[in-house]
Amino acid sequence: MPTQPEELEQEPLVREIPPKSADLPEWYQAVCYKAELVSLAPVRGCVVLRPYGYGLWERLSAELDVRFKATGHENAYFPLLIPESLLAREQEHVEGFVPEVAWVTQGGGEVLTERLAIRPTSEVTIMTMFAKWVQSYRDLPLLINQWANVVRWEKRTRPFLRTLEFLWQEGHTAHASREEAAEEVLRMLDVYKDVAENVAAIPVYAGEKSDSERFPGALHTFSIEALMPDGRALQAGTSHEFGQNFSRAYGIEFAGEDQTLQHAWTTSWGMSWRMIGATIMVHGDDRGLRIPPRLAPIEAVIVPIARGESESGGVRAACERLAAILREDGRRIRVDARDQTPGWKFNEWEMRGVPVRIEIGPRDLTAGVVTLVRRDRAFREEGQKTTVPIDEVPSRLEALLEEIQGHLFAQAADFLSGHTISTGDREEFYRLLRERAGMVDVPWCGRPECEAHVKAETSAATRNLRAGPRGERCVACGEAAKVQAYFAQAY
Ligand SMILES: [Zn+2]
């Protein structure tokens, strides 16, 4: 990831956000700080989530959590530290993760006899516990989710997209049959696609990862992949089928209905705050963030527009009354009564991407109306502002929020379809990948050597795969194609 080392030491004092179209990485950093989503932490490579940034995470978590529970999962919590001997038990898994593990070697002033890993993910702890909890087929399926922080020792970092410590959820399940585990993996992939598309308003491609992009220790890894405005893909959620690999390594055995001793079939699946990074990049514009209403910590901000003491009292009271009515409907509302000019507040809330601004002035009060201003439309674009009777605000706002949600998704879907390119020509294939033209959709042979060659030539790799037409040739190498693949450079 192209980040400058100095960003790790010093948080920029952002006065103006550079245009998104001119410099996406600069725009991204600036908007993260200026919209008060994050601050740089005193420790290298970590960020502090400020209340507005945490509000986004709370919304994302709430939307995921309700879906996890609706599909039968329960939340639990496991320790941050993992004994080294435990981590070493699943060979492929440990080899995949050890390069980025942070270790605790001392505690209470003494050198520990066994190093403790800070979890990069929790398979090994949770599988160890599953082995204790599962004895009979009656104990299955075991459907657990954990909300947690993890640490991966990254060299280069960027808010939400890559940080040493990050927030995520990890689901872990054990099943009595392979079929049931396979169904679970796809069910949770669907949940991720639903949240990406219907909450974050980001269209994604769901499919299976190639052999070289698979999660360490998994038989099959599936992902959802979104496309960023610079033509790079972003993996926004993964779901893994482990077969019996982990249950053999960690001893998850159960007596089946036929009384034979069997190994359970396990899965895991995760989505992190990267999804917030994707939301920022996909929807933002030159004026700042545009948060999709369903993900927005504040759906509407009410700004009183009044001059002098005599006007402001009545207007302020009207704003608070309206806010109370909307909050009773469950709306997330902020009244901005700070001592700043209305113009200053308009800029501030536009930059922070609040979907709707509600303006109330003394003349509006007399006329019984308010002005609704939508953030998704361009400045002074037709339909950006509407005047509505004050008692119609609850229903008009609800409809407007839905419209904004749909509009943001439609814009992102247009971008994705406009930047998904099929080609049968090898030269063009390599050129499109080097130019980061988007998701390049081709028949592919599925061979790791072929993918490695493409990567060496273009820095792009497969994002995910799906069943393809038979009898085609791999566009990258000319061998027989086995699948249809999206290739792209990635975050
Ligand atoms: Zn090939």
Boltz pocket constraint, residues with backbone or C-beta under 6 A from the ligand:
constraints:
  - pocket:
      binder: B
      contacts: [[A, 444], [A, 445], [A, 446], [A, 447], [A, 450], [A, 451], [A, 474], [A, 475], [A, 476], [A, 477], [A, 478], [A, 479]]
      max_distance: 6.0
